[in-house]
């Protein structure tokens, strides 16, 4: 029995640490009480809580691709990818006019109305849809291609990065996402980067 005592003590110690961590850590999928229906400051919330995507259940690690939706009751849902938000909205019974929909944009490091944003489809996003939001058309147009030369091959990368980008509005991006056009789908990828590999 004496030779097992140190192991028992270690197991009890780590069990204690695990339960203490579970009590002090909050796992958040939504926050209630947003009556003003404004985007919440996720930078502040993430300091002491773990935020999870309400659609795919992945942790919201990078705010750059994140989104928020506020439903009529004032509950705010979080998403780690614009495509997750679009898929989640499609499964709900709410009309768009009842929802406040926000996407993160780099120009102000803040959230803006999803209808006011401009989108590209070649980003390296958490779920591979490639949808990235920008606050202005010019920023979207000037954005560096977010995929690497490795993803394309050096020659194709150079050809694509010199081409003018296709910029989309929210309703267009919604159609692409709901049709399942992701960068992981070879056919969709060819459409998104049309003509690049043919040159």
C-alpha positions in Angstrom: 0.0 0.0 0.0 2.8 2.4 0.8 4.3 2.2 -2.7 0.9 3.3 -4.2 0.4 6.2 -1.8 2.4 8.7 -3.9 0.4 7.8 -7.0 -2.9 8.2 -5.1 -1.8 11.6 -3.8 -0.8 12.7 -7.4 -4.2 11.5 -8.8 -6.1 13.4 -6.1 -4.0 16.5 -6.6 -4.6 16.6 -10.4 -8.3 15.9 -9.9 -8.5 18.8 -7.6 -6.7 21.1 -10.1 -9.0 19.9 -12.9 -12.2 20.6 -10.9 -10.9 24.0 -9.8 -10.2 24.9 -13.5 -13.7 23.8 -14.5 -15.3 26.0 -11.9 -13.3 29.1 -12.8 -13.6 28.8 -16.6 -16.8 29.8 -18.4 -17.6 28.3 -21.7 -19.8 30.8 -23.6 -21.9 30.2 -26.7 -24.1 33.2 -26.2 -24.8 36.1 -23.9 -28.2 37.4 -22.9 -29.3 41.0 -22.3 -28.1 42.8 -25.3 -31.3 44.9 -25.6 -29.5 47.6 -27.7 -28.7 45.0 -30.3 -25.2 46.3 -30.7 -22.0 44.2 -31.3 -20.4 43.1 -28.0 -16.7 43.8 -27.3 -15.4 40.2 -27.7 -11.8 41.3 -27.0 -12.9 42.2 -23.4 -15.1 39.1 -23.0 -12.4 36.7 -24.2 -10.1 37.9 -21.4 -11.8 35.7 -18.8 -14.1 33.4 -20.7 -13.9 30.9 -23.5 -16.1 31.8 -26.4 -17.4 29.0 -28.7 -19.1 29.1 -32.1 -22.8 28.6 -31.9 -22.8 26.6 -35.2 -19.6 24.5 -35.4 -18.9 24.5 -31.6 -15.2 25.4 -32.2 -13.5 27.9 -29.9 -13.5 31.5 -31.3 -9.7 32.0 -31.3 -9.2 34.6 -33.9 -11.5 37.6 -34.0 -10.4 38.4 -37.5 -13.0 36.0 -39.1 -15.6 36.2 -36.3 -19.2 37.3 -36.4 -22.1 38.0 -34.0 -25.9 37.7 -34.3 -28.4 39.3 -31.9 -31.9 37.8 -31.9 -35.0 39.8 -30.9 -34.8 38.8 -27.2 -31.3 40.4 -27.0 -29.4 37.1 -26.9 -26.1 37.5 -28.8 -24.6 34.4 -30.5 -20.9 34.2 -31.5 -19.3 32.6 -34.6 -15.7 31.9 -35.5 -16.3 32.2 -39.2 -18.7 34.2 -41.4 -19.8 31.0 -43.0 -20.8 29.5 -39.6 -23.0 32.5 -39.0 -24.7 32.2 -42.4 -25.4 28.5 -41.9 -26.7 29.1 -38.4 -29.1 31.9 -39.6 -30.4 29.6 -42.3 -31.4 27.0 -39.7 -33.3 29.6 -37.6 -36.9 30.7 -37.8 -36.1 34.4 -37.6 -36.4 36.8 -40.6 -33.3 38.8 -41.4 -35.1 42.0 -40.5 -35.5 40.7 -36.9 -31.8 40.0 -36.5 -28.8 42.3 -36.0 -25.9 40.7 -37.9 -22.3 41.8 -37.4 -18.9 40.9 -38.9 -15.4 41.8 -37.8 -13.5 44.1 -40.1 -9.7 44.9 -39.9 -9.9 48.6 -40.7 -11.3 49.5 -37.3 -10.7 46.2 -35.5 -14.4 46.3 -34.8 -17.7 44.8 -35.8 -20.0 46.4 -38.4 -23.3 45.5 -39.9 -22.9 42.5 -42.2 -24.9 44.3 -44.9 -22.5 47.2 -45.0 -19.4 45.0 -45.3 -17.6 43.8 -48.5 -16.3 40.3 -48.9 -13.6 38.3 -50.6 -13.6 34.5 -51.0 -9.9 33.6 -51.0 -9.2 33.9 -47.3 -7.6 31.2 -45.1 -10.6 31.0 -42.7 -11.2 28.5 -39.9 -13.7 26.3 -41.9 -12.2 26.8 -45.4 -15.0 28.8 -46.9 -12.6 31.6 -47.6 -15.1 34.4 -46.8 -13.4 37.4 -45.3 -15.2 40.7 -44.5 -13.9 44.3 -45.0 -15.3 47.6 -44.1 -14.8 49.3 -47.5 -14.7 48.1 -51.1 -11.2 49.5 -51.5 -9.8 47.6 -48.6 -11.3 44.4 -50.0 -9.8 45.2 -53.4 -6.4 46.0 -51.9 -6.3 43.0 -49.5 -3.4 40.7 -50.0 -4.4 37.3 -51.1 -4.7 35.3 -47.9 -3.8 31.9 -49.4 -0.1 31.2 -49.9 2.0 30.4 -52.9 2.2 26.8 -51.6 -1.6 26.4 -52.0 -1.4 27.5 -55.6 2.0 26.8 -56.9 4.3 29.8 -57.4 3.3 30.5 -61.0 -0.4 30.5 -60.4 -0.1 32.5 -57.2 1.7 35.2 -59.1 -0.9 35.3 -61.9 -3.8 35.4 -59.4 -2.3 38.0 -57.1 -1.9 40.3 -60.1 -5.5 39.9 -61.1 -8.3 42.2 -59.9 -10.2 40.6 -57.0 -13.8 39.7 -57.1 -15.6 41.6 -54.3 -19.0 40.5 -53.1 -21.9 41.8 -51.0 -23.5 39.9 -48.2 -26.4 38.4 -50.1 -24.0 37.0 -52.8 -21.8 35.5 -50.1 -24.8 33.9 -48.4 -25.7 32.1 -51.6 -22.2 30.8 -52.1 -22.0 29.5 -48.5 -25.5 27.8 -48.6 -24.5 26.1 -51.8 -21.5 24.7 -50.0 -18.9 26.5 -52.1 -15.8 26.2 -50.0 -12.1 26.3 -50.9 -12.0 22.7 -49.8 -14.3 21.8 -52.7 -12.3 21.4 -55.9 -15.1 22.5 -58.2 -15.9 25.6 -56.1 -12.2 26.4 -55.8 -11.9 26.3 -59.6 -14.8 28.7 -59.9 -13.4 31.1 -57.2 -10.0 31.2 -58.9 -11.4 30.9 -62.4 -8.8 31.2 -65.2 -5.8 31.2 -62.9 -4.7 27.6 -63.6 -5.6 27.9 -67.2 -3.2 30.8 -68.0 
